[in-house]
């Protein structure tokens, strides 16, 4: 690719390789594509596991700066909030001690969640005079309000003000779905601000095998419905446990749940107490294993609690598309539902009954031609809309507004 000049880009996130989260995979693919297009991305992430103020390493040609910070994962809500509130200030303090403390950036790009990077980005923008791009994947605290996790009051107001800080320091905000644009309309009307759709992205990865070998489990020989990723309150996973129970009479089908999350212990206990025998749980695996894992599977499962009023296109959806898996989704009405159904890459459903989900599984199991057609359409959709090459070009264009 021909570019006018290489940009030095600060990429800020809570997650990066070797973590296996969707955010980590996306930021890795974004950094690698920026490097491929001739730019100089520097990934800046907090880390609770280093003993010094900062550490640097080069991963696949990308410089990664890890800054000592408090742990935010696997913590209670209060502790996590306090740790995340400290992120910008601790990271800024550590950054000033690092070799990148006074670097002049051409562009600052950051990934949300978390909503607490605003002060750090403000400082980098101030010392560099550069443009900033917010990759907004969760509209928080709105989604927590939708699910009843918080009520309007002091807590909601606090989180709302923190979120507003990051909106203020962003020149461009990229939301992941067209239906999210109205939530940011007040910012889009401000001078010098831009709010646009920036779809999720993911690069094609080689099949290097997987430590999970289904042929060596009790599900050997079955067609596998697989769920990968976080299993938390926002997902609303119970309907897939109900689906597994409803299909227990089918000896040709099995369910595999791979990942972590606050709801995982409860889901495991539910499977055990209900005597469901066609379901297995595994801890999360390295993201590099996903092609090898999904090559053993039949359908990709996707869950978002229907009470959500904001809209989300999860990273696991792209992972399924790239693997050519038809997608069975239970989600909130909106863009993702329309995308899956209109593009013919699976079935999306926003109701409470397990019957439509079961019907799709039974239909696609019997109709091999329909299954193959969905596989082809899934991979074509991934290449057309969700490629890192397209996303990087869209972000870089914002450095020359107007």
Secondary structure, DSSP 4 states (H G I P E B T S, - for coil): ---SS--EEEEEES--TT--SHHHHHHHHHHHHHHHTT-EEEEEEEESS-SSSEEEEEETTEEEEEEE----TT--HHHHHHHHHHHHHHHHHHHHHSTTTT---SEEEEEES-S--HHHHHHHHHHH--EEEEEE---TTHHHHHTTSS-TTHHHHHHHHHHHHHHHH-SEEEESSGGGGGGGHHHHTSTT-EEEE-------------S--GGGSTTTTSEEEEEEEE-STTT-THHHHHHHHHTTT-TTEEEEEEEE-TTHHHHHHHHHHTT--SEEEE----GGGHHHHHTT-SEEEEE--TT--S----HHHHHHHHHT-EEEEE--SSHHHHHHHHHTSEEEE-SS-SHHHHHHHHHHHH-HHHHHHHHHHHHHHHHHH--HHHHHHHHHHGGG--
